[in-house]
Amino acid sequence: MNPGDEQGYDTDERYGGTGQTRTRLPGDEDTYDTARRSMRPSRSLITVVGVVVLLIAAIAFANQNTGNPDTPSDARGPAASPTSPTGTKPVDTQTSGIPTGHPRTKQGAESAAANYAVALGSAEMFNKERRQAIVETVSAPDQRATLQAGFDADYSPQFAEKIGLEPDGSAPSGSTFVSKTLPAGTKVKEYSDTSATIHVWCSGLFGLAGDRSITPVTASWFTVTVELSWAEGDWRVRSTEQKSGPTPVHSDSRVSGSKEIGSAVDEFGGFTYAR
């Protein structure tokens, strides 16, 4: 996630776990023509649109999973989308509240990368004890100490104070801290039965919901690249890196107040992700 982007904080080092500085190179924002023309579509146009809708539905039905849950996402034909679901069931086991027990398959690696991106981008990472438990759960044994030290540096008390949190990572009285990573899809860059590199496209929410917040909750889009290795009976994180985008056009939806945002964070639960 990109916490504090609008406040000018350099936060691409989150997910990195190495304490290394990364330079953000955001792409130029596209200019969109939002003028709308008022036209009445012709009867022939309506007919064509109807045919296209039916054709899209037929293609989607034809590309549904047909019994092989581990068919590689990049081998299902040109019509397949890297963000289309496969129907594979999510894992049903957890360790320290994090989904674990992913299968030793390409789709298993994609699912692990998505679930670990959620954990490593959560508000719990600002609490030292929970951060240690999360990193212990998701990290590869030979990289555990390095990742732990890196994340401890990234989520320092100084950084917490800078964004308006208490030194222990808790929200000040009357405020709700929001840090959520929401995967939109995964894409395999490299895969073998011992290692994998997965791109996870995400949206994120970050900030403090409260009347006196200096960092109001904002939304962002980013891609987390997760390098995994197979160890201790599951896919484990070796390194992570984040870059901005792809970012869609912002809608004209009504902006909610801090109380509504804070209530939503408390009332709506999360998901276990599966490719």
C-alpha positions as CSV (number, residue, x, y, z in Angstrom):
1,M,0.0,0.0,0.0
2,N,1.1,3.6,-0.3
3,P,0.3,5.0,3.1
4,G,0.5,8.8,3.2
5,D,1.0,9.3,-0.5
6,E,-1.0,12.4,-0.5
7,Q,0.9,13.7,2.6
8,G,4.2,13.3,0.8
9,Y,5.7,10.4,2.7
10,D,7.9,8.0,0.9
11,T,6.3,4.7,1.7
12,D,7.4,2.4,-1.1
13,E,9.8,0.8,1.4
14,R,6.8,-0.9,2.9
15,Y,6.6,-4.5,1.8
16,G,10.4,-4.3,1.1
17,G,11.5,-5.6,4.5
18,T,15.1,-4.6,3.9
19,G,15.1,-1.0,4.9
20,Q,16.4,-0.1,1.4
21,T,15.3,3.2,-0.1
22,R,13.3,3.0,-3.3
23,T,12.6,5.8,-5.7
24,R,9.1,6.4,-6.7
25,L,8.7,7.1,-10.4
26,P,5.0,7.7,-10.9
27,G,3.7,7.9,-14.4
28,D,2.2,11.1,-15.7
29,E,-1.5,11.3,-15.1
30,D,-3.6,10.9,-18.2
31,T,-6.0,13.6,-19.0
32,Y,-9.5,12.3,-19.7
33,D,-12.2,14.0,-21.6
34,T,-15.3,13.6,-19.4
35,A,-17.7,15.4,-21.6
36,R,-20.7,13.3,-22.3
37,R,-22.8,13.5,-25.5
38,S,-26.6,13.1,-25.3
39,M,-27.6,10.9,-28.1
40,R,-30.4,8.4,-28.7
41,P,-29.0,5.1,-29.9
42,S,-30.5,3.7,-33.0
43,R,-32.4,0.4,-33.0
44,S,-29.6,-1.3,-35.0
45,L,-27.0,-0.2,-32.4
46,I,-29.1,-1.6,-29.6
47,T,-29.3,-4.9,-31.5
48,V,-25.5,-5.0,-32.0
49,V,-24.9,-4.3,-28.3
50,G,-27.2,-7.1,-27.3
51,V,-25.4,-9.6,-29.6
52,V,-22.0,-8.5,-28.1
53,V,-23.2,-8.9,-24.5
54,L,-24.4,-12.5,-25.3
55,L,-21.1,-13.3,-27.0
56,I,-19.1,-12.0,-24.0
57,A,-21.3,-14.2,-21.7
58,A,-20.7,-17.2,-23.9
59,I,-16.9,-16.7,-23.9
60,A,-16.9,-16.3,-20.1
61,F,-18.9,-19.6,-19.8
62,A,-16.5,-21.4,-22.1
63,N,-13.5,-20.3,-20.1
64,Q,-14.8,-21.4,-16.7
65,N,-12.7,-24.0,-14.8
66,T,-13.6,-27.4,-16.1
67,G,-12.2,-29.7,-13.5
68,N,-8.4,-29.0,-13.5
69,P,-8.0,-26.4,-10.7
70,D,-4.3,-26.0,-11.3
71,T,-4.4,-25.2,-14.9
72,P,-1.9,-22.4,-15.2
73,S,-3.5,-19.0,-15.7
74,D,-1.2,-18.2,-18.6
75,A,-2.1,-21.5,-20.4
76,R,-5.9,-21.2,-20.8
77,G,-5.9,-19.5,-24.1
78,P,-5.7,-15.9,-25.3
79,A,-9.2,-15.1,-24.1
80,A,-8.2,-15.8,-20.4
81,S,-7.5,-12.8,-18.2
82,P,-4.8,-12.8,-15.6
83,T,-7.3,-11.5,-13.1
84,S,-10.1,-14.0,-13.9
85,P,-11.0,-16.4,-11.0
86,T,-10.3,-20.1,-11.5
87,G,-12.7,-21.6,-9.0
88,T,-10.0,-23.0,-6.8
89,K,-11.1,-23.1,-3.2
90,P,-9.1,-21.0,-0.7
91,V,-7.1,-22.6,2.0
92,D,-8.9,-23.3,5.2
93,T,-6.0,-23.3,7.7
94,Q,-4.4,-20.3,9.5
95,T,-1.3,-19.6,11.5
96,S,-1.3,-16.4,13.6
97,G,-4.4,-15.4,11.8
98,I,-2.8,-15.6,8.4
99,P,-4.0,-18.1,5.7
100,T,-1.4,-20.9,5.4
101,G,-1.1,-24.4,3.9
102,H,-1.1,-23.3,0.2
103,P,-0.6,-26.1,-2.3
104,R,2.7,-26.6,-4.1
105,T,1.3,-25.4,-7.4
106,K,1.4,-22.3,-9.5
107,Q,-2.1,-21.3,-8.3
108,G,-1.0,-22.0,-4.8
109,A,1.9,-19.6,-5.1
110,E,-0.5,-16.9,-6.5
111,S,-2.8,-17.4,-3.5
112,A,0.0,-17.3,-1.0
113,A,1.3,-14.0,-2.6
114,A,-2.1,-12.4,-2.3
115,N,-2.7,-13.5,1.2
116,Y,0.8,-12.5,2.4
117,A,0.4,-9.0,0.7
118,V,-2.7,-8.5,2.8
119,A,-0.9,-9.5,6.0
120,L,2.2,-7.4,5.3
121,G,0.1,-4.4,4.4
122,S,-2.2,-4.5,7.5
123,A,-2.5,-2.2,10.4
124,E,-1.1,-5.0,12.6
125,M,2.4,-4.4,11.1
126,F,2.6,-1.3,13.2
127,N,2.5,-3.3,16.4
128,K,5.8,-4.9,17.2
129,E,4.5,-8.2,18.6
130,R,2.1,-8.7,15.8
131,R,4.6,-7.7,13.2
132,Q,7.1,-10.3,14.5
133,A,4.4,-13.0,14.4
134,I,3.4,-12.1,10.9
135,V,6.9,-12.1,9.5
136,E,7.7,-15.3,11.4
137,T,4.7,-16.9,9.7
138,V,5.2,-15.8,6.1
139,S,8.9,-15.6,5.7
140,A,11.4,-18.1,4.3
141,P,13.7,-19.5,7.1
142,D,16.9,-18.3,5.5
143,Q,15.5,-14.8,5.1
144,R,13.6,-14.5,8.3
145,A,16.1,-12.5,10.3
146,T,16.8,-10.1,7.4
147,L,13.1,-9.5,6.7
148,Q,12.4,-9.0,10.4
149,A,15.1,-6.4,10.8
150,G,14.0,-4.7,7.6
151,F,10.3,-4.5,8.6
152,D,11.2,-3.3,12.1
153,A,13.1,-0.4,10.5
154,D,10.3,0.4,8.1
155,Y,7.6,0.4,10.8
156,S,9.6,2.3,13.3
157,P,8.0,4.4,16.2
158,Q,9.3,7.5,14.4
159,F,7.3,6.6,11.2
160,A,4.2,5.8,13.3
161,E,4.5,9.2,15.0
162,K,4.9,10.9,11.7
163,I,1.6,9.7,10.4
164,G,-0.2,10.5,13.7
165,L,0.0,7.2,15.6
166,E,1.2,6.5,19.1
167,P,4.8,5.1,19.3
168,D,3.4,1.6,19.8
169,G,1.4,1.8,16.5
170,S,-2.0,2.4,18.1
171,A,-4.4,5.1,17.1
172,P,-4.9,8.1,19.3
173,S,-8.1,8.3,21.3
174,G,-11.1,9.1,19.2
175,S,-9.5,7.8,16.0
176,T,-9.5,4.6,14.0
177,F,-6.3,3.5,12.1
178,V,-6.9,2.1,8.7
179,S,-4.3,0.1,6.7
180,K,-5.9,-2.4,4.3
181,T,-4.5,-4.1,1.2
182,L,-7.1,-5.5,-1.2
183,P,-5.8,-7.7,-4.0
184,A,-7.5,-7.3,-7.3
185,G,-5.6,-10.0,-9.1
186,T,-2.3,-11.9,-9.5
187,K,0.1,-12.6,-12.3
188,V,3.0,-15.1,-12.5
189,K,6.3,-13.7,-13.5
190,E,8.4,-16.9,-12.8
191,Y,7.5,-20.3,-11.4
192,S,9.0,-23.6,-10.6
193,D,8.1,-26.1,-7.9
194,T,10.7,-24.6,-5.6
195,S,10.4,-20.8,-6.2
196,A,8.0,-18.3,-7.7
197,T,7.8,-14.5,-8.4
198,I,4.2,-13.2,-8.3
199,H,2.8,-9.8,-9.1
200,V,-0.2,-8.8,-7.0
201,W,-2.3,-5.9,-8.2
202,C,-3.9,-4.2,-5.2
203,S,-6.0,-1.3,-4.0
204,G,-5.3,0.0,-0.6
205,L,-6.8,2.2,2.2
206,F,-4.5,4.1,4.6
207,G,-4.9,6.8,7.1
208,L,-6.6,7.8,10.4
209,A,-10.3,8.2,10.6
210,G,-11.0,10.9,13.2
211,D,-12.0,14.5,13.5
212,R,-8.4,15.6,14.4
213,S,-6.6,13.3,11.9
214,I,-3.6,14.7,10.1
215,T,-3.7,11.8,7.7
216,P,-7.3,11.2,6.5
217,V,-8.0,7.8,5.0
218,T,-7.1,7.8,1.3
219,A,-7.3,5.1,-1.5
220,S,-4.4,4.1,-3.7
221,W,-3.5,1.5,-6.3
222,F,-0.2,-0.4,-6.5
223,T,1.5,-3.6,-7.4
224,V,3.4,-5.8,-4.9
225,T,6.0,-8.2,-6.3
226,V,6.5,-11.2,-4.0
227,E,9.4,-13.6,-4.3
228,L,8.5,-16.9,-2.8
229,S,10.3,-20.2,-2.1
230,W,8.9,-23.6,-1.0
231,A,9.9,-24.3,2.6
232,E,8.4,-25.8,5.7
233,G,5.5,-27.2,3.8
234,D,4.2,-23.9,2.3
235,W,5.2,-21.0,0.1
236,R,7.3,-18.5,2.0
237,V,8.3,-14.9,1.3
238,R,11.9,-14.2,0.4
239,S,11.4,-10.5,-0.6
240,T,8.7,-8.1,-1.5
241,E,8.8,-4.8,-3.5
242,Q,6.1,-2.3,-4.4
243,K,5.5,0.1,-7.2
244,S,2.6,2.5,-7.9
245,G,-0.3,1.6,-10.3
246,P,-1.9,0.6,-12.5
247,T,-4.4,3.2,-11.3
248,P,-7.9,3.6,-12.7
249,V,-9.7,6.9,-13.1
250,H,-11.2,8.2,-9.9
251,S,-15.0,8.1,-9.7
252,D,-17.3,10.9,-8.6
253,S,-18.6,8.9,-5.6
254,R,-19.5,10.8,-2.5
255,V,-16.7,11.0,0.0
256,S,-17.7,9.5,3.3
257,G,-17.0,11.1,6.7
258,S,-14.5,9.9,9.2
259,K,-17.1,8.3,11.4
260,E,-18.6,6.3,8.5
261,I,-15.1,5.1,7.5
262,G,-14.1,4.1,11.0
263,S,-17.4,2.2,11.5
264,A,-16.9,0.4,8.2
265,V,-13.4,-0.8,9.2
266,D,-14.8,-2.3,12.4
267,E,-17.9,-3.8,10.8
268,F,-16.6,-5.3,7.6
269,G,-14.3,-8.4,7.7
270,G,-11.6,-9.5,5.3
271,F,-11.2,-12.5,3.0
272,T,-8.9,-15.4,2.3
273,Y,-7.7,-15.0,-1.3
274,A,-7.3,-17.9,-3.8
275,R,-6.3,-17.9,-7.4
